[in-house]
Amino acid sequence: MIISIFLGTLLGTMALGVPIAFALLACGAALMWHMDMFDAQILAQNTIEGANSFPLLAVPFFMLAGEVMNAGGLSRRIVNFAMTLVGHVKGGLGYVGIMAAVIMASLSGSAVADAAALAALLLPMMKRAGYDPARSAGLLSSASIIAPIIPPSIGFVIFGVAANVSISKLFLAGIAPGIMLGAALWFTWWWLVRKDKLEAPPRASRAEVFAAFKDATFALVLPVIVVVGLKFGVFTPTEAAVVAAVYALFISLVVYRELKLSQLYGLFLAAAQTTAVIMFLVAAAMVSAWMITVANLPAEIVSLLQPLLDNPTLLMFAIMVLVMLVGTAMDMAPTILILTPVLMPIVKAAGIDPVYFGVLFMINNAIGLITPPVGTVLSTVAGVGKISMDQVTRGVLPFMIAQFGVLFLLVLFPSLVTVPARWLHG
């Protein structure tokens, strides 16, 4: 009965067009009413406490870092550097997009920010060079979702808070899988363009490569600072977000001088607006999470999945398929906040490493950003690149399949995540 009320209220309110944050509040209120313990004061207290979390301070700073990175010239310099390295090979602009996405992922942590930057910088160039627009847009969309996997990651911050899992461990555990996702895109792109007749620009000279590297050095240093600082405990993930934002501001204003003081208000406002949406979602989700715990909903689900608890691999397959289906209809943050309190007791009961689960859960949610019909990243690339949603959706399919392939490979071989994570964390 509890499960029926929870799902019925959530899906019913969403079907009526109620924003997800308010739908989550309605879920909590419905469960309280059913259990005859409705109290508006408890509802308000849990909402406030949901957002009252020190680690969540990382969200606005990572959002600001992403905004500054795009406006201050860091993204453009990274793309130019990648262009001098691989722009001359057949299909080179696609490889440039993948390389740039991996590097930019270690700067912003936002798939939408990276998608907007890559689509604005590379998609017009790819169209002029004769690349298939749909395939190009699909590649850039799928490359952008590496951002929530490689640290810093806003998604890992939200999951770490909701699941009470070390955010530093999640950050470091995401590096190897993020690179694997990039490698899968690299191979898929090579396979798709191997027979295309594409003209590539001339190979850059060593002097041009060095000049591009020198120009992008300050942008490339930031991920090193973040990863090294986390590994050696110099700062926490929240402090890393502040470092990233301040560093990006300093480089953009003082070193590159492409960002004007007059632009700061707009950047701060954009970061604040996005942060407000995320924080309200988190606050509302904590009401539902508290009621899920009080109603003992996880225990009911654990009992339903009892036959799978003895086979962690089969259980992970089942969970990943569930998250995949949810991801087609829901954005990343709501999916994390709704499913985490339900799934974590099951994961712990099966003896699955919470950090390992968190990485796979985040990869699945990231891929959900490019699965229609919701596909936030698809909408971003379509809008910025001035291309139809149907074309982007068609173009992203082979790359999305490749990334799902990586996901299920990690389900079969957990050591691909756990061994690099242990080595990085020391």
N, C-alpha and C positions, 0 to 999 in steps of 0.2 A: 504493500500500500504506500509506504514511504517513497519508494522508487517511482511509483506511478504519479504521485503528487509532484515530486521534484521535476520529472521529465515533462509531465503535462503542463505545469505552470510555465516552465522555461520555454518549451516549444510553442505553447499557446500564445504567450505574450509576444514572442518573436514573430509568429505568424500574423499577429495584428499590427506589426510594424513598430512595436515598442523598442526603443534603443536597448542594447544588450545590458548596459549597466542597470537600467531600471528593471529589466527582466530578472536580473540576478537578485535585486532587492525584493521583487515580488515573490521569487522562489523562497527566500528566507522568511518573508512574512507568511506565506502560505503554509510552510512547514511549522512555524510557530503557532499559527491558528489551529492546524490539525492536531498538534500536541497539547493544545489548550494552555499555552504559555505565552500568548501574544503580549508583548510589552513594547510600546514605542520607544521607551527609554533604552531598553536593551538593544533595540534595532539601531538607534542613533549612536550608542556607545561603540558597538561593533563596527559601524561604518567609519567612525572617526579613528578607532584603533587600527582599522585596516590600512589606512594610509600613513599612520604614525610609525614609520619604520626607517631607521637610519640607512640601511642598504638601498632603499628606494630613492634616496637623494642622488644616486648615480644616474637615474633616468633623465632628469632635466639637463644634467651636464653632458651626458653622451649625446642627447638630442642637439644641444647647442654646438658641440664639437662637429657633428655632422653638417649642421647649417653653415658654420664658419668654414669648414673644409671646402664646401662647394662654392661659396661666395668669395673665398680668399685666395683661390688659385691653386690650392693643394691638389685637388682632383685633376685639374688640367695638366699639371706637371707630372703627375703619376702616369697619366695616359701618354704624354709625350715621351717619357722615358721608356715605357713598354713598346711604343711605336719604333723607337730606334733599335730595340733588341729583336723584335720578331715581325715588324711591319712589312718586311721585304719578302717573306715567304708566301706561298700560295695560301690564300685565305687568311693572310696575316692580320687583318683588322679584327677578325674573330678571336685570334689568340691574344691580341692586344686587349680586347675586352675582358677575357678571362683573367689575364695577368693583372690588369688594373683592378678588377673586381676583388681579387684575393688581397691585393695590397690595401685597397680602400676599405675592405672589411675590417682590417686591423686598425682603422682610424675612427669609424663612425658607429658601427654596431647597428645601423638601421638599414634594412633592405630597401625601403622606399627612398631614402636619401641617396643611396648608391644607384638605384635604378634611374632616378631622375638625372643624376650627373652623367651616367654612362649613356643614357638615351640622348641627352642633349649634345654630348661631345662626339659620340661615335656613330650614332645611327645616320645622321646626314652624310657623313663621310662614306659609310658603307653603301648607302643608296647611290651616291655619285660614282663609286667604284664598280657598280654593276652587281652588287650582292643582292640576293633575294631578300626583299624587305621583311617578309614574314619570318623567314629563318633567322635573319639578323636580330630582329626584335625579340624573337624567342630565346636566342642565345643570351642576349643582354639581360633579359628578365630572369632566366635561370641562374646566370652568374651573380646577379644581385643578391640572391637569397643566401649566398655564402656569408653575408654580413652578420646574421644572427648566430652563426656558428663559431667563427673565429673571433677571439676576444679583441676589443671589448664588445659585449653583447647585451643589449637591453633585455632580450628574451631570457637570457640566463639569469639576469638580476631578478626578474619577475618570478621565474621558476624557483630560484634559490630561496626567495622570501616565502613563497607559497608552500614549498616543500621542506623548508628548514634544512637545506643542504648547502654546504660551503660553496659560495660563489667563486672564490679563487680557484678551487679544484675544478669547478665546471668550466671556467675560463680556459685553464690550461689543458683540460681534457678535450676541448673543442678544436684545438689547433690541427691535430693530425686528420680528423675526419673532414674538417673544412678544406684542407689541401687535397684530400681524396676526392671530394666533390668537384673541385677545380680540375683534377686530372681526368675525371670521368667526362666532364664537358669538353676538355681538350681533345680526347680520343673521339668523342661523338662528332665534334665539329670537323676533325680531320676526315672522318669517314664520310660525312655528308658532302664536303667540298672537294674531295679528291678528284672527281671527274668534271668539276665545273671549270669553265674557261674564265678565269679571273686574272686581271692584270694587277701586278703588285708594284708598288713604288720601288725605286732603286735602294739597294742596301745602304744603310747609314755607315759612314766612316767611323773609325775608332774615335776620332776627335768629336764627332757629333754625338756618339754614345756617351763619351765622357762628359761633354757639355750638358747633355740632358740629365745624366746622373747627378752632376754637380748642382743643376738647377732644382732637382727634386730631392736633394739630400735631406733638407729640413723636414720634408713631408715623410720621407722614409725612416727617419730617426724615431718618430713618435711610437710606432708599434714596438720597436726594440725597447724603448723606455718603459712602456706598459708591461710587456711580457717579463722583462728582467726584474722590474720592480715587484711584480706579483710573485715571481718565483722565489726571490730572496726576501720577501716579506717587508720590503721597504715601505709599501703602502697597501691599504686595503682596496678592494674593487671600487668602493665609493670614492676614496681618495684618488684612485686612478682616473676616475671620470673627471674629477676637478683638474687633475694634471693635464688630461687630454684637451679639455676645453680651454684652459688658460694657455697652454702651449700653442694650440691652433690660433687663438686670438693674437698672441704675441707674434707668431710667424706671419700671419696675414696682415697685421697692422704695421709692424716695425720692419720685418725682413723683406717680405714680398711687396708690401705696400699696395696691394690690390684691393684691400678692404678699407673703406672710408668710415670715419666715425659716424657719419650721417646714416650709414647702413645698419649700424648696430641695433637701433631700436627695432627695425623690422625683423632682424635675425632673432633677437631675444623674444619678440612677440610670437614668432612662428614656433620657436622651441617651447615657449610657455603654453601655447594653445595645444600642441601635440601632447605635452606632458600632462596637461589638465585632463585630457581624455583618458590617458593611460591610468593616471592616479585615481580618477573616479571609478574606473573599471575595477581597479585593485580594491578600493574601499568597499564597493558594492559586493564584490566577490567574497570578501572576508565574512560578510553576513551569512551568505549561503554556506561557506566553508564551516563556520561555527555551528550552524544548524545541522549540517551533514554529520558533523561529529556528535552532536547531542542526540540526533536521531539514530545514531549507530548504523548509518547507511553503508559505510565501507564494509562492516562485518557481514551485512546481507549480501553484498556483491562478492566478497571473499568466499562465502559459502556457495554461491552460484558457480564460481570458478574453481572450486575445490579440486575437481579432476585434473586441472591444468597446473596446479601449484607444484606438483612433483616433476614437471618438465618445463623449466624456465624458458628454454628456447621456443617451445610451442606457445607458451603464455605470452612471450614477447611478440611473436608473430601475430597473435590474436589482438594484442593491445595496439600494435602498429597499424593493423588494418582498421581498427576502430577509430584511431586518431586520423588516419587517412580519410575516412569517410566524413568525419566531423569537419576536417579541414577544407572540404569542398564547399561548405556552407557557412563557415565562421572564420573570422580573422584570427591571427596568431594570439594576441593577448587574451581575448575572451576564452579561447580554447585552453590555454595554459591555466587560467584561473578557475575554469569550471572543472576540468578533468584532473588537475593535480591532486586536490584533496580526496578525490575518489580513488585514483589509481595508486597513490603512494602506499597505502596500507597493503594493497595486493602485492606490489613490488617487494615490500619488506617481508611479507609473509612467505614469498617464494624464494627469498634469499638473494635477490638480484641487487647488485651494487647500485645505490641511488644515483651516484655520479654518472655511471655508465647509462642507466636508464634516462637520466636527464639529458644527456647528449643526444641519444636516439630520439627521444621525445621532441627535442628542439629541432632536430633535422626534419622530422616529419611535419612539425608545425611550420617550419620555414618553407618546405615544399608546398604546403597548403596555400602559401601566398601566391603561387602561380597555377593553382588548380581552379578552373572555372567551376561555378559561375561567379564566385565572389572575387578571388584573385586580385588582391590589392595592388601587387606589383605589376600585374598585367595591365590594370587600368592606368597606372602611373606611366608605364612605357608607351601605351597607346596614346595617352594624352600629350606627353612631352614630345614623342616622336611623330605625332600627327599621322597615325596609322590606325586602321580599324581594329576593334577588339577581336573580330573574327580572325584576322590575319595573325595577330599576336598569339591567339590561342592555338591556331594551327601550327605556327612555327615553334612553339614551346614544347610540343608533345614529345619529340625524340629526346630532348634534353631532360625533360621531367622523368621520362622512363629510365634514363641513365642514372639519375639521382636516386630514384626509388631503388634501382639495382644496388647502388652503394649502401643505401639504408639497410636492405635485407641481407647484404653481405656482412654488415656489422652485427646484425642479429645472429647470424650463423657463427661468426668468429668474434666474440667479445674482446679478445686480446688485441685486436686492431685498435681498440679504443683504450683499454685499460693499461696496456704495457707502455705506450707513449705517455699516457697521463701520469703513471707512476714515475717515469723517468723525468718528466718535466717538473713534477711537483717535488721530486727529490725525497 
